[in-house]
Amino acid sequence: MEDDKRIEKTAYVLKAVAHPLRIKIIQMLHENKELNVSTIYKNLNAEQSLISHHLINMRDKGILEIRRSGKNIYYFLVDSSVSDIIECIYRSKMLTAA
């Protein structure tokens, strides 16, 4: 039964990051530790509202957290294992075989 809960949680996390912009955001946060929304949307050349939507979604799902500093909100990864999983997939034969 405990394995079933872990499998469901794993699927939940994978679904939460299964979008190209979300993967890019996770990579950026892994490299920079924390970033504000403006920096993220400018670096990704995307609409601020779209990036904010993705950030809020990943925060709601426990992947990201925030730190407030004055008027700025900085996002950071709760656990670096999410970026490790993405890196593992990058190195896998699944991507090189295509």
N, C-alpha and C positions, 0 to 999 in steps of 0.2 A: 504494500500500500504506500509506503514511504517513497519507493521508487516512482510510483505513478505521479505523486505530487512533484517530485523533482523533474520528471519528464515534462509535465505540464508547465512548470515554471520556466524550463529551458525553452520550450516552444514559444511561450509568452515573450521572453526576452528576444528571441530570434525574430519574431514577427515585429516587435517594436523597432528593430533596427533595419528591417528589410526594405530599405529605400535608398537609392543612390545619394540623395542629399544628406540623409541621416548618417550614412557611412562616412561621407566626407566630413561632416560635423564632428563625428567621433574621432576621426583621424586628426583633425585640427586640434581638438581638445587634448588628445593624447600627446601631441607634439608640444603644445603650448601650456598645458596644465589648466589654464582657465582663460576664457575670452568673453567679451561682452557681445551683445547681439550685433551692434554696428560693425565690429571687426569681422564677425562671421559672415554677415550678408555681403559686405564689400568684397571679402576674399573669394566668396563663392559666386559673386556676380548674380545674385538672386534678390527677389523682392523681400523686404524686411518682414512683411506680414507672413510670407511663406516660411521663412526661417524661424520666425517666432512660433508659428504653429508647430513645426517639427520639434523645436526646443521644449515647448510646453508639453507636447505629447510624450517625449522621452523623459521629461521630469516627472510627469504623472505616473509613468511606468517604472520609476525608480532607477533609471539609468543615469540621469543627470541630477545635479543639485545646484543651488545658487548661493552666491555670496553677494550681499549688498554693500556698496561703498558709495555713500552719498546718493546721487540720483542714478548711479550705474548699477546694473545687475550683471554679475559675472557667472558664467556657467562652467561647471567642471564635471568630470566623470566621477561617479560614486565609486566605481571599481574598474580598474584598468583591464580586468579580464575580458571585458567586452571588446576592447581594441585588440587584445591578444587573439581572440577568436577570429576577428576579421583578418588579422595578419596571417593566421593559420590557413584560412580559406584562400587568401592570396597566393600562398606558397603551395597550395595543393595541386594535384594533377588534374583536378576537375576543371580548373581554369585554363591550364596550359594545353589541354587536350582539344579545346574547342577550335 
